[in-house]
Amino acid sequence: MTSRPAAMGAPDSGGPSLAGVWTLAGGRLIIAEPGGPATVLVPSEQVRILAVDLPLASRAKRIEALPFAVEDQLAEPPESLHLALGAEIAPKRYLVAAVRHEVMAAWVMIAEEAGLAHAAMVPDALALPRPDEGQWAVDLAEDRAAVRAGDGTGFACPPALLLPAWQAAGRPPATAYGGPLPVEMAAGAAELDGATLADRLLAPALDLRQGAYARRRAAIPNFWRRFGWIVAIGAAAHIVIAAADTLALRAIADRRAEDLRAVTAIAAPGANLSNDLAGSVADLLPTGGGAAPDLFLPLLNRVSGALAPLAGSIAVRTMRFEASALTLDLDGTDPGLAARVDAALKASRINGTVTRSPDGSIRVTARTA
């Protein structure tokens, strides 16, 4: 991602299967690199990218355990999200992506109508080279910044949040793969990875086209393709509505408990599970290390995505992360900005508060739960 892709228009939906790397922006497919594997890069603002421990023997078992492994890191019920399992980034530690079903269905429909049903679908932050541990690779453009961290995860945010996020993350050495970085960040730059974008996507770290959204090898008539996705989107909406019903939640909880017992029996044969299922499973988990879970980047990714439409109206004065709370002090001249920020947080289902300080700044406090 040495530069922003040049707009070449959406591909002809009636043409043959297309190769090359495409970027999905504003509902349009834009060519980023004509050669290389067929790949669609989607905005990382709408994808949660996590690093998850999955000490299970097979891919099938890891996929089965995914909803339980990520449930505490998500603000939405796992059944309302499409979960995709990626590459192993450390021993028994894997990349995992979470995206809303309705968003994923819309992306797949756009790709298939453009003749890219066979293309991989990758969050654009993961198209950056993976830097060394403790470093960042950054693609900074006029309207957004995409970041890939040394642990293999990534996120995207408005440019105004890049420097505060870097400072809150401990000022990791950062290498620019797009526009010039702020002077403070550029001071620790490493040598650029010389591989092309197509080279890096020959074996992407994570492909969202899995499960119900797996790639299609052969084209199907346009009418049936539209009909199928209408049915899929309708089904996803009914799942979300049903999840809000108390009786349905009870049934889901019971089913999860049985599933968890089954997975635990596979991972730890002979384990004695008491009526306190959560406590029993917690006792089986490995101890040591003492490191707190990485809550900062996932929360920052969600807040950045929520505030992205307001990026031109705000400037970040300070950013702090303590315990499970992210605090941002914002400057802005719009008298209605506080209300717009509050509405943006609520629309993204972020647990947070927005207050105006005596000095005129706006304080945003967002919490992981």
N, C-alpha and C positions, 0 to 999 in steps of 0.2 A: 504494500500500500504506500508506494513512494509518492503518490499524488492522488488528488481527487479524480474519479473516473470522468471521462468526457461523455456528455449526453449524446447518444446516437439514436434516441427514440426507442419505443417498445418494439420487440421483435414481431414479425408477422405471424399471427396465430395460425394461418393456414399453411405455413411453410414447413420444411422438413425439420427434424430434430436439430437443435442448435448446440454447438459447442461453445466454449469460452466461459469467462467469469462475468456474471451480471450482478449489478447492485439494485436492490429493491428500495426505491425512495419515492414517497408521495404517491404510491399506488402504481408507479411505472417501473419497468425494467430498463436499466441503463447499462450499456456495455462498459466493463472496466478493463478487460483484457481479452481480445478476440481468441487467442489460442488457449490451449490447456483444457482441463476437465470441465464438463458442464457443471457449473456451480452457481447458485443464487445466494448472494450475501444479504442477510436481513438485518434490520436495525437492532443493535444490542440493547437499546433503551427498553425494548419490549420483551427482553429475555432475561431471566435470572440465571446466571452462570455460577455454579457452585462446585466446590471440591468436597467430595463425600467419601467417607471410609465405608467400604463394602467388602468385608473379609469373607467372601463366599466363593465357592470353588468354580462355578460356571456362570456364563453370561445370563442364562435363563434365570438362575437363582438370584443374581444381582438385580435383574429387571423386576422380579417378583417382590424383592425387598425394598425397591426404590421409594414407594409412598411412605413407608415407615421411617426410612433413613432421612428424608428431607422434610418431614411434616413440621418439625419444630423450627425450621428455617424459612417457612413460607407463611405469608399472611392470609392465604386463601386455602380452602380445602383441596387436597391433592387431586380429588376426582374432578375438579373444575379445570385442571391443568393438564397439558400434554407434557410428560416427562421423557426426556431423551438421555440415554446413557452414552458417554463418550469414552475417550481413551484413558488408559491407566497412566496417571501423571506421577505416581509414587507407589511403592509397594502397597497393594490393596486399597489404593486411593484413586478415585475416578472423577472425571469431569461429568457434571450432570447439568442439564438445561431444563428450565421450566417456562412454559409459555401458555397463555390462555388458549383454550380450544377454539374460540371464535376467531382469534387472531391467526392461529396456525391454519385454520381452514381457509381463511381469506387469502393468506399467502400462497397456499398450495393451489387454490383456484386460479390466481393470477399466473403462476408458473405454468400450470397445465394449459391454460388458454393460449399461452405464448409458445407452446411447443416444447416446454422444458419439464415435462412430467418425469423425465429420467434424471434430472439434475439434483445434485446434493444441495442441501439448504443449511447454510452455516452462519451463525452470528458473526457480524463483520469484525468485531474485536478479536475473534479467534483466527482471522486471516492475517493478523500481524505475527511476526516471528515471536516465538516464546523466548524471552530474555533469560539471563542467568537468575538463579534464586536471589530474591531480594531486590530485583531491578524491575523497571517498567519499560515497555515499548509503547510509544505514543504516536498516533496519527491525528494531528491537530489541524482542523480546517476552520473556515470562517464561522460556521454555525454549530459545530460540535467537535468533541474530542473522543476518540476511541482509544482505550488503554488495554494492554495485555500485561498481566503481572507475571512474576517469575514462577509462581505456583501453577501456571497454566490457565488460570481463570481470566476474566476480562469484564469490562463494562464500558459504557459510553455516557457522556454527560455534556452539558453546555460548557463552552469555553470558560465562562466566568467561574465555574466550580472546579476547573482542573487544578489550579494552583493551590487552593485550600485543601482539596482532596489529597494532593501530593504531600502537603505539609502534615496533614492529619495521619497519613500512612507512614510517617517517619522519614520523609524526604529521600525515597529510594533513587539511586542513579537512573536517569531516564534518557532514552535514545529516541530521536525524532525520525519518524517515517513519513511525515507530512510537512506542514508548515513549521517554521522556527518556533522553538519552545521559549517560554519566559526565561530570562537570563539565569534566575536561580536554579531552574531545572536543567538547563543546558550544561551547567558546570560539570555534571557528573556523567556526561554522555559516553557510551561505549561504542565500539566499532560497529558499523552497519552490517546487517546480514545481507549478503549479496544475492540471495535467491530471489527469483521473480515471484510475483503473486501466484501465477499458475503452478510454479514448482511447490509452493507451500501448501497448495490445495490438492495435490495429487493424493494425499492421504490426510484429509481434514481431521482435526482432533475431535470434532463432534459434528454429526449430521442429524438435523432435526427430523429428517424424513424416516421415521421409524414407526412401528406399530400400525395404527389405523391410517397414518399418513405416509406410509412407505412409498418409495419411488415406484412409478409405473413403467413397465418396459414397453408397452404397446399403447398407441393412442386409442381412445374410445370416442364415439360420436359426441359432438359438442352438447347435444340435448341431454344425453344421459349423464355426462360429466356435470353439467349444471344441476340436474335433478339430484344427483348423488350428494353434492355439497350442500344443497338446500336441506336435504334430509339430515345430513351430518350436523349442520349448524342448528337446526331445530332440535335435534336430539341433545346437543350440548346445552342448549338453553333450558330444556326440561330437566337435565341433571342438576343444574345450578338451582333451579326453583325447588326441586325435590329435596336438595340438600338442606334447604332452609326449614323444612318441615320437621317438627320434633320427633315424630315417629320414625321418619326416614333416617334421621341422625342416629337414633337408637339402633336401628337395624344395621346401619353402616358400622357403628362402633362394635357391635357384636361380631359382625363379619370380620372386621379387622383383627379383633382379638383372636379369632380362630385362625386367620391367616398367619398372624404373628406366631401363634403356637406352632403352626406347621413349619414355618421358616426356621424357628428356633430349634425345633426337633431335628431339622436337617443340619443346621450349623453347629449345634451342640447336643449330640445324641446323649440321651440319659439324663439331661438336665431336669431338675425338680422345679416345676413352675407352680407357685402357690396361687391363691386367689388374688394376691397383689401382683398382677401380671407385669405391670410397668416396673415395679421394684425388683422382681425376679430377673427380668431381662437386663435391667441396669446393672445388677450384680454380676452378670455374665460378661459385660463389656470389659475390654482391656483397660487397665489403669496405667498411670505413668505419664510422663511428659509434662503434665501440669499446665499445658497451654490452653487458654480460653478459646472457644470457637471463634472463627473469623466472622464477626457480626458487622464490622464497619463497612466493608465493601458492598455486601448485599444491600444494606440499608441505604448507603449512599447511592447505589444504582437505582433503587426505587424512587428516592427523593429527586434525583437528577432527572429521571424520566418524567416525573410529575411536573417539575418546574420547567422542562424544556420549552413549552410554548411561551413562557414568560421571559426567556433568556435575554431578549433585547431590552427588557424593562428593569432588570435588577443587576446589582453588583454585589458580590459577596465580600463582606468586610472581614469576618472571622468565621472559623469553623472549629468546633470542638466535639470530641467523642469521648464520653465517660460512661462507664458501665454499659448500659444498653441504650443510651440516649445520644442522638446526634443533634447538636445545636448550631444553627446558622444565624448570623447577624447580616441582614441584607440592607442595602441602600437603594432607594428608589424615590422618584419625585411624584409618581402617580398617587393621588390621595386615595384611590380605591384599590391600591396594590395589595394591601393586607387581606382584603376580602377575596381578591382573585387568587392569592397564594393559598388561603384557607380552602377555597373551593377546589383548587387543583389537588391538594392533599386528600380531601374527602373523595374526590372522583377516582383517585388511585387507591382508595381504601388504606391509607397510611394513618396510623395512630399518632396524631401529633396535634400541637397547638400553635397558634399564630397570635403574637401580641405586638403592639407598637410601643417602642421605648420612648422615654421623655426626649431623647435627642433626635427623634424622628426616624430612627432605624426600625426595621422589622425583625423580630426574633422568631425563628421557627425552631420548634423542638419536636423531633420525630423519634419514636421509640420502636424497638424491634417487635414488641408485642403489646 
